[in-house]
Amino acid sequence: MLWLDEYERRARLVPGLLAIFPLAILLSVLSLRQLPTVSYVMGAVAVIGMPVVVADVVRQHGRKAERVLWDSWGGPPTTVWLRLREPSKNEVQRDLWRKAVAEVSGLELLSLRAERANPSRADQTITTAVGQLRDRTRDTERFNLLFNENRNYGFARNLYGIRWIGRSVSLGGILFASAYMTWLSLIRHQDGVTAENLFSVTACSVFFIYWCVWPSAGRVREAANKYAQQLLQSAVTLKDKEPEAATGSNE
């Protein structure tokens, strides 16, 4: 899938495929994929860029869920952790991160008095500074740990964002497969309780349980905190490296 990069495949495409996988199970079990028309349609959909469409839909739902979660958290973790007007578990670490972010971004973060006087302006300054930091840390080889945490956060967020789609598709698969078995037994007078049909019901049930249990706001927050910590720590790394590079260039 050359049209999607590594982040998009892991954080966006995989959650989308997990959501629609029960449909593929039903197509296989019901032998619909053997029909020429179905095969042609599936092939055409894959060729014209279905993965791109799936990734984009997942991204939109993930972003929407992110906004709701940030509102419930009081803002993105990076913003919350860099505020002076809120208590910190480690003030020494916060001060180190603030100094590094300000130096790397070139933006001076507001003082405690200024934050209390204008909280919105303070958050906007932090958000802009963190945005500058992200631009400075896009080198995936140099900041590999940051890239991995960003990808893990994107996966958790997007999985949570499309949880209702995954649940609906899985539940629909269960109901459809059960109805198909009933139709075979009562209407067609055939053996509807076959290994293939039971497999489809079981597989869809497993996916339904997964979508009900695994995606959660708590998992998203845990992943977001790990990413935020790695991002802020990368500011310290950049701050420490720059003086060394400047010294080396003068020698």
Buried (B, 14 or more C-beta within 10 A) or exposed (E): EEEBEEBBBBBBBBBBBBBBBBBBBBBBBBEEEEEEEBEEEBEEEEEEBBBBEBBBBBBBBBEEBBEEBBEEBEBBBBBBBBBBEEEBEEEEBBEBBBBBBBBBBEBEBBEEEBBEEEEEEBBEBBBEBBEBBBEBBEEBEEBEEBBBBBBBBBBBBBBBBBBEBBBBBBBBBBEBBBEBBEEBEEEEEEEBEEEEBBBBBEBBBEBBEBBBEBBBBEBBBBBBBBBBBBBBBBBBBBBEEEEEEEEEEEE
